[in-house]
C-alpha cells in the first residue's frame, strides 16, 4: 500500500511549484502607466537587485504609493524563498472540502492560515491580518515551464468582528519573459465594493534588466 503524502509534503510541493525569480535576479527598470477612472498617470519604476522598490515621476503621492504597494506584492510572490526558512517551524493539518480540494491549515507563532490545493497548485488562501480577514481565490495560473504564476484571481476582505465585506477585488495579470525572467507587464484590478465597479489598469513598458541578466 502506498503511503499518502503528509500535509506538510503536499503544501511544500505546491509552494515549491510556484514560479520565482532565482538568486541571480538583477532587478529591472520600466515605465509605468496607471489608468484609473478618467485619470492617467505615468512615471518610472525600479525593482532593484536587493528586491527593494522605487517609484518616481508621479506627483500624486497616493497614486505613487499605490503603485509601490502593487510592485511590493509582485516582489512578495516572485522573490526566491526557502520552504524551511518560511515554514520550517509551522504545523500542518490536512482535510478536504466539498470540492475535493485538499485543505491545509498552517499554524505558526505569528501565522494561522488555510490553503486549498488542487494538483500541485494553491487555489485558495485564507488569512487574517489585524482586524481584517481575507480570502484569495485563484481561477487561472500561467504555466511558465519553470513554475506557475497566478494570473486571474479574486480577493475578498471582511471585517473580522462583523464579517461585513470591506472590499472585493478582481485581478487579471499579464506576464512576459524578459531575458531569463518572467515579469509583469500589465495588471487590471476591478474593485467591486461600490454599486459601480471601478477599474485600475497598471501597464509596464520599456522594461530593462540590468546588463548582467542579459549576458
MARSEKE-269302 format. One record per residue: residue number from 0; z, x, y of N, C-alpha, C, O in turn. Coordinates in Angstrom, 2 decimals. Layout:
REM MARSEKE-269302
{r NUM,{Z,X,Y},{Z,X,Y},{Z,X,Y},{Z,X,Y}};
...
***
This chain:
REM MARSEKE-269302
{r 0,{0.00,0.86,-1.20},{0.00,0.00,0.00},{0.00,0.89,1.24},{0.77,1.84,1.34}};
{r 1,{-0.88,0.55,2.18},{-0.97,1.35,3.41},{0.15,0.95,4.37},{0.37,-0.23,4.63}};
{r 2,{0.85,1.93,4.89},{1.94,1.66,5.83},{1.36,1.29,7.19},{0.49,2.00,7.70}};
{r 3,{1.84,0.20,7.79},{1.33,-0.21,9.10},{1.84,0.73,10.17},{2.89,1.35,10.03}};
{r 4,{1.07,0.83,11.25},{1.46,1.71,12.34},{2.70,1.16,13.03},{2.89,-0.05,13.12}};
{r 5,{3.53,2.05,13.51},{4.70,1.63,14.27},{4.28,1.19,15.65},{3.16,1.46,16.09}};
{r 6,{5.18,0.50,16.35},{4.90,0.04,17.72},{4.57,1.22,18.62},{3.66,1.13,19.45}};
{r 7,{5.29,2.32,18.47},{5.03,3.49,19.31},{3.64,4.06,19.03},{2.93,4.42,19.97}};
{r 8,{3.24,4.14,17.77},{1.93,4.68,17.43},{0.81,3.81,17.99},{-0.18,4.32,18.51}};
{r 9,{0.97,2.49,17.89},{-0.04,1.57,18.42},{-0.18,1.72,19.93},{-1.29,1.77,20.46}};
{r 10,{0.96,1.78,20.62},{0.92,1.91,22.07},{0.37,3.28,22.46},{-0.40,3.39,23.41}};
{r 11,{0.77,4.32,21.76},{0.30,5.66,22.08},{-1.22,5.75,21.90},{-1.90,6.39,22.71}};
{r 12,{-1.75,5.12,20.86},{-3.20,5.13,20.63},{-3.93,4.48,21.80},{-4.93,5.00,22.29}};
{r 13,{-3.42,3.32,22.25},{-4.05,2.62,23.38},{-3.92,3.43,24.66},{-4.87,3.53,25.44}};
{r 14,{-2.75,4.02,24.87},{-2.51,4.84,26.06},{-3.46,6.03,26.09},{-4.03,6.34,27.14}};
{r 15,{-3.63,6.70,24.98},{-4.45,7.90,24.93},{-5.94,7.60,24.81},{-6.75,8.52,24.89}};
{r 16,{-6.30,6.34,24.62},{-7.71,5.95,24.57},{-8.27,5.64,25.96},{-9.47,5.44,26.11}};
{r 17,{-7.41,5.62,26.96},{-7.87,5.38,28.33},{-8.68,6.57,28.83},{-8.48,7.70,28.39}};
{r 18,{-9.60,6.31,29.75},{-10.30,7.41,30.41},{-9.40,8.00,31.48},{-8.82,7.27,32.28}};
{r 19,{-9.28,9.31,31.50},{-8.57,10.00,32.58},{-9.34,11.25,32.96},{-10.11,11.79,32.17}};
{r 20,{-9.14,11.70,34.17},{-9.68,12.99,34.57},{-8.95,14.08,33.80},{-7.85,13.85,33.29}};
{r 21,{-9.55,15.27,33.71},{-8.89,16.35,32.99},{-8.14,17.27,33.95},{-8.12,17.05,35.16}};
{r 22,{-7.54,18.29,33.39},{-6.71,19.21,34.18},{-7.54,20.02,35.18},{-6.99,20.59,36.12}};
{r 23,{-8.86,20.08,34.97},{-9.73,20.83,35.87},{-10.29,19.98,37.00},{-11.10,20.46,37.79}};
{r 24,{-9.87,18.73,37.10},{-10.40,17.84,38.14},{-10.22,18.49,39.52},{-9.10,18.85,39.89}};
{r 25,{-11.32,18.64,40.29},{-11.25,19.43,41.52},{-10.99,18.62,42.79},{-10.79,19.19,43.86}};
{r 26,{-11.00,17.28,42.66},{-10.94,16.46,43.86},{-12.32,16.22,44.43},{-13.29,16.86,44.03}};
{r 27,{-12.39,15.29,45.38},{-13.69,14.98,45.98},{-13.49,14.31,47.33},{-12.40,13.86,47.68}};
{r 28,{-14.60,14.26,48.09},{-14.61,13.54,49.36},{-15.67,12.45,49.29},{-16.57,12.51,48.45}};
{r 29,{-15.58,11.46,50.16},{-16.57,10.38,50.20},{-16.46,9.64,51.52},{-15.45,9.70,52.22}};
{r 30,{-17.53,8.95,51.85},{-17.49,7.99,52.94},{-16.99,6.66,52.38},{-17.35,6.28,51.26}};
{r 31,{-16.18,5.96,53.14},{-15.68,4.67,52.69},{-16.12,3.58,53.67},{-16.12,3.79,54.89}};
{r 32,{-16.48,2.44,53.12},{-16.75,1.24,53.93},{-15.94,0.10,53.35},{-15.99,-0.16,52.15}};
{r 33,{-15.20,-0.59,54.21},{-14.44,-1.76,53.80},{-14.95,-2.96,54.58},{-14.92,-2.98,55.81}};
{r 34,{-15.43,-3.97,53.84},{-15.82,-5.24,54.45},{-14.74,-6.25,54.12},{-14.45,-6.51,52.95}};
{r 35,{-14.14,-6.80,55.16},{-13.01,-7.71,54.99},{-13.19,-8.88,55.95},{-12.97,-8.75,57.15}};
{r 36,{-13.60,-10.02,55.39},{-13.93,-11.15,56.26},{-15.14,-10.83,57.11},{-16.19,-10.46,56.60}};
{r 37,{-14.99,-10.98,58.41},{-16.08,-10.68,59.33},{-16.04,-9.24,59.85},{-16.88,-8.84,60.64}};
{r 38,{-15.05,-8.48,59.39},{-14.86,-7.13,59.91},{-15.39,-6.08,58.92},{-15.30,-6.24,57.71}};
{r 39,{-15.94,-5.01,59.47},{-16.39,-3.86,58.68},{-15.77,-2.59,59.23},{-15.81,-2.35,60.44}};
{r 40,{-15.19,-1.80,58.36},{-14.53,-0.56,58.76},{-15.16,0.60,57.98},{-15.49,0.45,56.80}};
{r 41,{-15.34,1.73,58.62},{-15.88,2.91,57.95},{-15.00,4.12,58.26},{-14.38,4.21,59.33}};
{r 42,{-14.95,5.03,57.32},{-14.15,6.23,57.50},{-14.47,7.25,56.44},{-15.53,7.21,55.81}};
{r 43,{-13.55,8.16,56.24},{-13.72,9.27,55.30},{-12.48,9.33,54.40},{-11.36,9.13,54.87}};
{r 44,{-12.70,9.63,53.11},{-11.55,9.74,52.20},{-11.63,11.06,51.45},{-12.70,11.62,51.23}};
{r 45,{-10.45,11.54,51.06},{-10.35,12.73,50.21},{-9.34,12.43,49.11},{-8.24,11.95,49.39}};
{r 46,{-9.70,12.71,47.88},{-8.72,12.83,46.81},{-8.72,14.31,46.45},{-9.69,14.82,45.89}};
{r 47,{-7.63,14.98,46.77},{-7.58,16.43,46.63},{-7.30,16.85,45.19},{-6.96,16.03,44.34}};
{r 48,{-7.46,18.12,44.95},{-7.25,18.67,43.61},{-5.85,18.35,43.08},{-5.67,18.12,41.88}};
{r 49,{-4.86,18.34,43.97},{-3.49,18.02,43.55},{-3.25,16.52,43.46},{-2.12,16.08,43.26}};
{r 50,{-4.32,15.71,43.60},{-4.33,14.25,43.50},{-3.65,13.56,44.68},{-3.37,12.36,44.61}};
{r 51,{-3.39,14.30,45.74},{-2.95,13.64,46.98},{-4.16,12.95,47.62},{-5.30,13.35,47.39}};
{r 52,{-3.89,11.93,48.42},{-4.95,11.09,49.01},{-4.89,11.20,50.52},{-3.81,11.21,51.11}};
{r 53,{-6.06,11.27,51.14},{-6.15,11.32,52.59},{-7.24,10.36,53.05},{-8.34,10.35,52.50}};
{r 54,{-6.94,9.55,54.05},{-7.91,8.62,54.64},{-7.95,8.89,56.14},{-6.90,8.97,56.78}};
{r 55,{-9.15,9.03,56.70},{-9.26,9.34,58.12},{-10.41,8.56,58.75},{-11.26,8.01,58.05}};
{r 56,{-10.40,8.51,60.09},{-11.51,7.92,60.83},{-11.45,6.43,61.02},{-12.42,5.83,61.50}};
{r 57,{-10.31,5.79,60.66},{-10.18,4.34,60.82},{-9.06,4.08,61.83},{-7.92,4.50,61.63}};
{r 58,{-9.39,3.38,62.89},{-8.43,3.19,63.97},{-7.35,2.16,63.63},{-6.23,2.25,64.13}};
{r 59,{-7.68,1.18,62.79},{-6.71,0.16,62.40},{-5.78,0.74,61.35},{-6.20,1.02,60.22}};
{r 60,{-4.51,0.94,61.70},{-3.55,1.61,60.82},{-3.32,0.81,59.53},{-3.21,1.40,58.46}};
{r 61,{-3.26,-0.52,59.63},{-3.03,-1.34,58.44},{-4.20,-1.23,57.47},{-4.00,-1.14,56.26}};
{r 62,{-5.43,-1.23,57.99},{-6.61,-1.09,57.15},{-6.62,0.28,56.48},{-6.90,0.40,55.29}};
{r 63,{-6.31,1.32,57.26},{-6.26,2.67,56.71},{-5.21,2.76,55.60},{-5.45,3.40,54.58}};
{r 64,{-4.07,2.12,55.80},{-3.02,2.12,54.78},{-3.48,1.36,53.53},{-3.17,1.76,52.41}};
{r 65,{-4.23,0.26,53.74},{-4.74,-0.50,52.60},{-5.70,0.31,51.75},{-5.65,0.23,50.52}};
{r 66,{-6.57,1.09,52.38},{-7.49,1.96,51.64},{-6.70,3.06,50.92},{-7.01,3.39,49.77}};
{r 67,{-5.71,3.61,51.58},{-4.86,4.64,50.97},{-4.19,4.10,49.70},{-4.19,4.77,48.67}};
{r 68,{-3.63,2.88,49.78},{-2.95,2.29,48.62},{-3.94,2.05,47.48},{-3.63,2.29,46.32}};
{r 69,{-5.14,1.58,47.83},{-6.16,1.34,46.81},{-6.51,2.63,46.08},{-6.65,2.64,44.86}};
{r 70,{-6.66,3.73,46.83},{-7.00,5.00,46.21},{-5.84,5.59,45.41},{-6.05,6.25,44.40}};
{r 71,{-4.61,5.34,45.87},{-3.46,5.79,45.09},{-3.43,5.08,43.74},{-3.05,5.68,42.73}};
{r 72,{-3.83,3.82,43.71},{-3.90,3.08,42.44},{-4.96,3.69,41.53},{-4.76,3.79,40.32}};
{r 73,{-6.10,4.09,42.11},{-7.14,4.76,41.33},{-6.60,6.04,40.71},{-6.81,6.31,39.53}};
{r 74,{-5.90,6.83,41.52},{-5.32,8.08,41.03},{-4.32,7.81,39.90},{-4.32,8.52,38.89}};
{r 75,{-3.49,6.80,40.07},{-2.48,6.46,39.06},{-3.13,6.19,37.71},{-2.61,6.60,36.67}};
{r 76,{-4.27,5.50,37.72},{-4.94,5.15,36.47},{-5.77,6.28,35.89},{-5.99,6.33,34.68}};
{r 77,{-6.24,7.20,36.74},{-7.16,8.25,36.26},{-6.51,9.61,36.08},{-7.11,10.49,35.46}};
{r 78,{-5.32,9.81,36.60},{-4.73,11.14,36.51},{-4.37,11.46,35.05},{-3.97,10.56,34.31}};
{r 79,{-4.51,12.72,34.64},{-4.12,13.10,33.28},{-2.62,12.94,33.11},{-1.84,13.27,34.00}};
{r 80,{-2.22,12.42,31.95},{-0.80,12.18,31.70},{-0.50,12.38,30.23},{-1.26,11.93,29.36}};
{r 81,{0.59,13.05,29.95},{1.05,13.25,28.58},{1.88,12.05,28.14},{2.77,11.61,28.87}};
{r 82,{1.58,11.52,26.96},{2.35,10.38,26.46},{3.83,10.73,26.32},{4.69,9.94,26.70}};
{r 83,{4.11,11.90,25.80},{5.51,12.28,25.61},{6.26,12.41,26.93},{7.43,12.06,27.02}};
{r 84,{5.57,12.92,27.96},{6.22,13.03,29.27},{6.46,11.66,29.89},{7.47,11.44,30.54}};
{r 85,{5.51,10.75,29.68},{5.62,9.42,30.28},{6.58,8.51,29.50},{7.34,7.76,30.11}};
{r 86,{6.53,8.58,28.17},{7.22,7.58,27.35},{8.07,8.17,26.23},{8.53,7.44,25.35}};
{r 87,{8.28,9.48,26.26},{8.99,10.12,25.16},{10.40,9.61,24.91},{10.89,9.68,23.79}};
{r 88,{11.06,9.10,25.96},{12.44,8.65,25.83},{12.54,7.13,25.76},{13.64,6.58,25.87}};
{r 89,{11.42,6.43,25.57},{11.42,4.98,25.59},{11.51,4.38,24.18},{11.24,5.05,23.18}};
{r 90,{11.90,3.12,24.14},{11.97,2.37,22.89},{10.80,1.39,22.83},{10.42,0.81,23.85}};
{r 91,{10.22,1.20,21.63},{9.06,0.35,21.47},{9.35,-0.73,20.42},{9.80,-0.44,19.32}};
{r 92,{9.09,-1.99,20.81},{9.33,-3.12,19.92},{8.03,-3.90,19.77},{7.37,-4.21,20.76}};
{r 93,{7.65,-4.22,18.53},{6.36,-4.86,18.26},{6.52,-6.31,17.83},{7.44,-6.65,17.09}};
{r 94,{5.59,-7.17,18.32},{5.48,-8.54,17.85},{4.03,-8.98,18.04},{3.18,-8.15,18.36}};
{r 95,{3.74,-10.26,17.86},{2.39,-10.79,18.09},{2.51,-12.08,18.90},{3.60,-12.63,19.05}};
{r 96,{1.37,-12.55,19.42},{1.36,-13.83,20.13},{0.31,-14.74,19.51},{-0.31,-14.39,18.50}};
{r 97,{0.11,-15.92,20.11},{-0.80,-16.90,19.52},{-2.27,-16.52,19.65},{-3.13,-17.20,19.09}};
{r 98,{-2.57,-15.44,20.39},{-3.96,-14.96,20.48},{-4.20,-13.84,19.47},{-5.29,-13.27,19.43}};
{r 99,{-3.19,-13.53,18.67},{-3.26,-12.45,17.68},{-3.29,-11.07,18.31},{-3.58,-10.08,17.63}};
{r 100,{-3.00,-10.99,19.59},{-2.85,-9.68,20.22},{-1.53,-9.06,19.75},{-0.58,-9.77,19.44}};
{r 101,{-1.51,-7.75,19.69},{-0.27,-7.05,19.37},{0.55,-6.91,20.64},{0.06,-6.39,21.65}};
{r 102,{1.79,-7.37,20.61},{2.67,-7.31,21.77},{3.63,-6.14,21.60},{4.33,-6.03,20.59}};
{r 103,{3.65,-5.26,22.59},{4.55,-4.11,22.55},{5.49,-4.18,23.75},{5.04,-4.17,24.90}};
{r 104,{6.79,-4.25,23.48},{7.80,-4.20,24.55},{8.26,-2.76,24.68},{8.68,-2.14,23.70}};
{r 105,{8.17,-2.23,25.90},{8.55,-0.85,26.16},{9.81,-0.85,27.01},{9.82,-1.37,28.13}};
{r 106,{10.87,-0.26,26.47},{12.14,-0.24,27.18},{12.55,1.19,27.48},{12.46,2.08,26.64}};
{r 107,{13.00,1.39,28.73},{13.45,2.70,29.14},{14.52,2.58,30.20},{14.92,1.48,30.57}};
{r 108,{14.97,3.71,30.68},{16.07,3.74,31.66},{15.70,2.98,32.94},{16.53,2.25,33.48}};
{r 109,{14.46,3.16,33.41},{14.05,2.51,34.65},{12.82,1.64,34.44},{12.16,1.26,35.42}};
{r 110,{12.48,1.33,33.19},{11.26,0.59,32.90},{11.52,-0.42,31.80},{12.13,-0.10,30.79}};
{r 111,{11.04,-1.64,32.01},{11.11,-2.66,30.98},{9.84,-3.47,31.10},{9.76,-4.40,31.91}};
{r 112,{8.84,-3.12,30.30},{7.52,-3.72,30.44},{7.05,-4.26,29.10},{7.53,-3.86,28.04}};
{r 113,{6.09,-5.18,29.19},{5.48,-5.74,27.99},{3.97,-5.56,28.07},{3.36,-5.82,29.11}};
{r 114,{3.38,-5.10,26.98},{1.94,-4.87,26.92},{1.36,-5.65,25.76},{2.01,-5.85,24.73}};
{r 115,{0.10,-6.11,25.93},{-0.65,-6.68,24.83},{-1.82,-5.76,24.53},{-2.50,-5.27,25.44}};
{r 116,{-2.05,-5.53,23.25},{-3.08,-4.59,22.82},{-4.03,-5.28,21.86},{-3.61,-5.98,20.94}};
{r 117,{-5.32,-5.08,22.10},{-6.35,-5.53,21.16},{-7.20,-4.32,20.80},{-7.76,-3.66,21.68}};
{r 118,{-7.30,-4.05,19.51},{-8.00,-2.84,19.09},{-7.27,-1.61,19.58},{-6.11,-1.39,19.25}};
{r 119,{-7.97,-0.80,20.37},{-7.39,0.41,20.93},{-7.20,0.29,22.44},{-7.04,1.30,23.13}};
{r 120,{-7.21,-0.94,22.97},{-7.18,-1.13,24.41},{-6.03,-2.04,24.84},{-5.70,-3.02,24.17}};
{r 121,{-5.42,-1.68,25.97},{-4.38,-2.53,26.57},{-5.09,-3.66,27.32},{-5.90,-3.39,28.21}};
{r 122,{-4.79,-4.91,26.98},{-5.45,-6.04,27.62},{-4.53,-6.82,28.55},{-4.99,-7.66,29.32}};
{r 123,{-3.22,-6.54,28.50},{-2.30,-7.19,29.43},{-1.07,-6.31,29.64},{-0.58,-5.65,28.73}};
{r 124,{-0.59,-6.32,30.88},{0.63,-5.59,31.24},{1.51,-6.50,32.07},{1.05,-7.10,33.04}};
{r 125,{2.78,-6.61,31.70},{3.75,-7.41,32.45},{4.90,-6.50,32.86},{5.52,-5.85,32.02}};
{r 126,{5.17,-6.46,34.17},{6.22,-5.57,34.67},{7.01,-6.25,35.78},{6.58,-7.26,36.34}};
{r 127,{8.15,-5.69,36.07},{9.00,-6.15,37.17},{9.20,-4.99,38.13},{9.54,-3.88,37.72}};
{r 128,{8.98,-5.27,39.42},{9.21,-4.26,40.45},{10.01,-4.91,41.56},{9.51,-5.76,42.29}};
{r 129,{11.27,-4.49,41.68},{12.15,-5.10,42.68},{12.35,-6.57,42.39},{12.78,-6.94,41.29}};
{r 130,{12.03,-7.42,43.35},{12.21,-8.87,43.19},{10.92,-9.56,42.76},{10.84,-10.79,42.77}};
{r 131,{9.91,-8.76,42.38},{8.61,-9.31,42.03},{8.26,-8.99,40.58},{8.44,-7.86,40.12}};
{r 132,{7.76,-9.99,39.86},{7.22,-9.79,38.52},{5.71,-9.94,38.60},{5.20,-10.82,39.31}};
{r 133,{4.97,-9.08,37.89},{3.53,-9.21,37.93},{2.92,-9.05,36.54},{3.43,-8.32,35.69}};
{r 134,{1.81,-9.77,36.35},{1.06,-9.73,35.10},{-0.37,-9.32,35.42},{-1.01,-9.92,36.28}};
{r 135,{-0.87,-8.30,34.73},{-2.25,-7.86,34.90},{-2.99,-8.14,33.60},{-2.65,-7.61,32.54}};
{r 136,{-4.02,-8.99,33.68},{-4.86,-9.31,32.52},{-6.20,-8.61,32.68},{-6.88,-8.79,33.69}};
{r 137,{-6.57,-7.82,31.69},{-7.87,-7.13,31.71},{-8.88,-7.93,30.90},{-8.64,-8.24,29.74}};
{r 138,{-10.01,-8.26,31.53},{-11.04,-9.07,30.89},{-12.23,-8.24,30.42},{-12.98,-8.67,29.55}};
{r 139,{-12.40,-7.07,31.00},{-13.56,-6.24,30.64},{-13.24,-4.78,30.90},{-12.62,-4.44,31.91}};
{r 140,{-13.67,-3.92,29.99},{-13.50,-2.48,30.14},{-14.85,-1.78,30.12},{-15.79,-2.25,29.48}};
{r 141,{-14.94,-0.66,30.82},{-16.10,0.21,30.76},{-15.82,1.28,29.71},{-14.82,1.99,29.79}};
{r 142,{-16.72,1.38,28.72},{-16.60,2.42,27.71},{-17.39,3.64,28.19},{-18.62,3.61,28.21}};
{r 143,{-16.69,4.68,28.58},{-17.36,5.87,29.12},{-17.82,6.83,28.03},{-18.54,7.79,28.31}};
{r 144,{-17.41,6.57,26.80},{-17.63,7.54,25.74},{-16.54,8.59,25.70},{-16.43,9.36,24.74}};
{r 145,{-15.73,8.61,26.75},{-14.60,9.55,26.85},{-13.29,8.78,27.03},{-12.25,9.37,27.33}};
{r 146,{-13.35,7.47,26.84},{-12.19,6.62,27.06},{-12.61,5.39,27.83},{-13.70,5.33,28.39}};
{r 147,{-11.73,4.39,27.85},{-12.07,3.13,28.53},{-11.41,3.05,29.90},{-10.33,3.59,30.14}};
{r 148,{-12.11,2.34,30.81},{-11.59,2.07,32.15},{-11.66,0.57,32.37},{-12.71,-0.04,32.17}};
{r 149,{-10.56,-0.04,32.78},{-10.58,-1.46,33.13},{-11.45,-1.66,34.36},{-11.25,-1.00,35.38}};
{r 150,{-12.43,-2.56,34.27},{-13.27,-2.79,35.44},{-13.38,-4.25,35.85},{-14.04,-4.57,36.84}};
{r 151,{-12.74,-5.16,35.09},{-12.61,-6.55,35.57},{-11.26,-7.06,35.10},{-11.01,-7.19,33.90}};
{r 152,{-10.39,-7.36,36.06},{-9.02,-7.73,35.72},{-8.40,-8.56,36.85},{-8.85,-8.52,37.99}};
{r 153,{-7.36,-9.30,36.50},{-6.63,-10.15,37.45},{-5.17,-9.71,37.51},{-4.64,-9.18,36.53}};
{r 154,{-4.55,-9.92,38.65},{-3.12,-9.64,38.80},{-2.44,-10.84,39.46},{-2.87,-11.30,40.52}};
{r 155,{-1.40,-11.33,38.83},{-0.62,-12.46,39.37},{0.79,-11.96,39.68},{1.46,-11.41,38.82}};
{r 156,{1.22,-12.17,40.93},{2.54,-11.73,41.38},{3.42,-12.96,41.60},{3.00,-13.93,42.23}};
{r 157,{4.65,-12.92,41.06},{5.59,-14.03,41.19},{6.93,-13.55,41.71},{7.33,-12.40,41.49}};
{r 158,{7.62,-14.46,42.41},{8.99,-14.19,42.81},{9.86,-14.26,41.56},{9.85,-15.25,40.84}};
{r 159,{10.63,-13.20,41.31},{11.40,-13.10,40.08},{12.45,-14.20,39.96},{12.75,-14.65,38.85}};
{r 160,{13.01,-14.64,41.08},{14.08,-15.65,41.04},{13.53,-17.07,40.93},{14.03,-17.87,40.15}};
{r 161,{12.49,-17.37,41.72},{11.98,-18.75,41.77},{10.78,-18.97,40.86},{10.41,-20.12,40.60}};
{r 162,{10.16,-17.90,40.38},{8.93,-17.95,39.58},{7.73,-18.46,40.38},{6.69,-18.78,39.82}};
{r 163,{7.89,-18.55,41.69},{6.79,-19.01,42.55},{5.74,-17.92,42.67},{6.05,-16.75,42.84}};
{r 164,{4.47,-18.34,42.59},{3.37,-17.39,42.72},{3.27,-16.91,44.16},{3.20,-17.70,45.09}};
{r 165,{3.27,-15.59,44.32},{3.13,-14.99,45.64},{1.69,-14.67,45.97},{1.25,-14.84,47.10}};
{r 166,{0.94,-14.20,44.97},{-0.48,-13.91,45.19},{-1.21,-13.81,43.85},{-0.61,-13.49,42.82}};
{r 167,{-2.51,-14.07,43.89},{-3.39,-13.92,42.74},{-4.57,-13.08,43.20},{-5.31,-13.48,44.10}};
{r 168,{-4.74,-11.93,42.59},{-5.83,-11.02,42.96},{-6.77,-10.84,41.78},{-6.33,-10.67,40.64}};
{r 169,{-8.07,-10.88,42.06},{-9.08,-10.67,41.03},{-9.90,-9.43,41.43},{-10.38,-9.33,42.56}};
{r 170,{-10.05,-8.50,40.49},{-10.70,-7.22,40.77},{-11.97,-7.05,39.94},{-12.02,-7.42,38.77}};
{r 171,{-12.99,-6.50,40.58},{-14.18,-6.02,39.87},{-14.48,-4.61,40.38},{-14.75,-4.41,41.56}};
{r 172,{-14.42,-3.65,39.47},{-14.59,-2.25,39.83},{-15.89,-1.70,39.24},{-16.28,-2.08,38.13}};
{r 173,{-16.53,-0.82,39.98},{-17.74,-0.15,39.52},{-17.52,1.36,39.56},{-17.08,1.91,40.57}};
{r 174,{-17.83,2.01,38.44},{-17.68,3.47,38.34},{-19.04,4.10,38.05},{-19.89,3.50,37.41}};
{r 175,{-19.22,5.32,38.54},{-20.38,6.12,38.20},{-19.93,7.53,37.88},{-18.90,8.00,38.38}};
{r 176,{-20.70,8.21,37.03},{-20.36,9.58,36.70},{-20.95,10.51,37.75},{-22.16,10.51,38.00}};
{r 177,{-20.09,11.30,38.34},{-20.49,12.29,39.34},{-20.08,13.66,38.79},{-18.90,13.92,38.59}};
{r 178,{-21.07,14.53,38.53},{-20.74,15.77,37.86},{-20.17,15.46,36.48},{-20.82,14.82,35.67}};
{r 179,{-18.96,15.91,36.22},{-18.32,15.68,34.93},{-17.33,14.52,34.94},{-16.63,14.30,33.95}};
{r 180,{-17.26,13.75,36.04},{-16.17,12.79,36.19},{-16.67,11.40,36.58},{-17.60,11.25,37.38}};
{r 181,{-16.04,10.39,35.99},{-16.29,9.01,36.42},{-15.41,8.72,37.64},{-14.20,8.91,37.62}};
{r 182,{-16.06,8.24,38.71},{-15.38,7.95,39.96},{-15.71,6.54,40.40},{-16.82,6.05,40.17}};
{r 183,{-14.76,5.88,41.05},{-15.00,4.52,41.55},{-15.94,4.58,42.75},{-15.70,5.33,43.70}};
{r 184,{-17.00,3.78,42.71},{-17.91,3.70,43.85},{-17.81,2.35,44.55},{-18.31,2.18,45.67}};
{r 185,{-17.17,1.36,43.90},{-17.05,0.05,44.53},{-15.90,-0.72,43.90},{-15.67,-0.65,42.69}};
{r 186,{-15.19,-1.47,44.73},{-14.18,-2.40,44.23},{-14.23,-3.67,45.09},{-14.16,-3.61,46.32}};
{r 187,{-14.34,-4.80,44.42},{-14.31,-6.10,45.09},{-13.01,-6.79,44.70},{-12.73,-6.97,43.52}};
{r 188,{-12.21,-7.17,45.70},{-10.91,-7.81,45.47},{-10.94,-9.20,46.07},{-11.14,-9.38,47.28}};
{r 189,{-10.73,-10.19,45.22},{-10.67,-11.58,45.67},{-9.22,-12.05,45.68},{-8.56,-12.03,44.65}};
{r 190,{-8.73,-12.45,46.83},{-7.36,-12.94,46.98},{-7.41,-14.46,46.94},{-7.95,-15.10,47.84}};
{r 191,{-6.83,-15.04,45.88},{-6.89,-16.49,45.68},{-5.59,-17.18,46.04},{-5.32,-18.29,45.58}};
{r 192,{-4.79,-16.53,46.85},{-3.48,-17.09,47.20},{-3.62,-18.32,48.08},{-2.93,-19.32,47.88}};
{r 193,{-4.51,-18.26,49.06},{-4.66,-19.34,50.02},{-5.66,-20.37,49.51},{-6.30,-20.17,48.48}};
{r 194,{-5.77,-21.47,50.25},{-6.73,-22.52,49.89},{-8.14,-21.95,49.87},{-8.92,-22.27,48.97}};
{r 195,{-8.46,-21.12,50.85},{-9.76,-20.48,50.91},{-9.62,-19.03,50.47},{-8.83,-18.27,51.03}};
{r 196,{-10.40,-18.64,49.44},{-10.35,-17.27,48.94},{-10.80,-16.28,50.02},{-11.69,-16.58,50.82}};
{r 197,{-10.18,-15.12,50.02},{-10.63,-14.04,50.88},{-11.09,-12.89,50.01},{-10.54,-12.66,48.93}};
{r 198,{-12.09,-12.16,50.46},{-12.67,-11.09,49.67},{-12.68,-9.80,50.48},{-13.06,-9.78,51.65}};
{r 199,{-12.26,-8.73,49.84},{-12.35,-7.39,50.43},{-13.24,-6.55,49.53},{-13.08,-6.54,48.31}};
{r 200,{-14.19,-5.84,50.14},{-15.13,-5.03,49.36},{-15.06,-3.58,49.82},{-15.44,-3.26,50.95}};
{r 201,{-14.58,-2.71,48.93},{-14.49,-1.27,49.19},{-15.72,-0.60,48.58},{-16.02,-0.82,47.41}};
{r 202,{-16.41,0.21,49.36},{-17.57,0.96,48.84},{-17.42,2.42,49.20},{-17.00,2.77,50.30}};
{r 203,{-17.78,3.29,48.24},{-17.69,4.73,48.44},{-19.06,5.36,48.22},{-19.70,5.12,47.20}};
{r 204,{-19.50,6.17,49.18},{-20.82,6.79,49.12},{-20.72,8.25,49.55},{-19.68,8.71,50.00}};
{r 205,{-21.85,8.96,49.39},{-21.90,10.38,49.74},{-20.72,11.13,49.09},{-20.04,11.92,49.73}};
{r 206,{-20.51,10.85,47.80},{-19.39,11.45,47.07},{-19.72,12.91,46.76},{-20.79,13.22,46.24}};
{r 207,{-18.77,13.78,47.08},{-18.99,15.22,46.86},{-17.77,15.81,46.15},{-16.66,15.86,46.70}};
{r 208,{-18.00,16.27,44.93},{-16.97,17.01,44.24},{-16.85,18.40,44.84},{-17.81,18.92,45.42}};
{r 209,{-15.68,19.00,44.71},{-15.59,20.40,45.09},{-16.52,21.22,44.21},{-16.77,20.85,43.07}};
{r 210,{-17.03,22.31,44.72},{-18.10,23.04,44.06},{-17.74,23.50,42.67},{-18.62,23.65,41.82}};
{r 211,{-16.44,23.74,42.40},{-16.05,24.26,41.10},{-16.39,23.31,39.98},{-16.59,23.74,38.84}};
{r 212,{-16.44,21.98,40.29},{-16.72,21.00,39.24},{-18.18,20.95,38.87},{-18.55,20.45,37.81}};
{r 213,{-19.02,21.47,39.76},{-20.46,21.38,39.55},{-21.01,22.63,38.83},{-22.18,22.68,38.47}};
{r 214,{-20.14,23.63,38.62},{-20.58,24.89,38.04},{-20.59,24.82,36.51},{-20.93,25.80,35.85}};
***
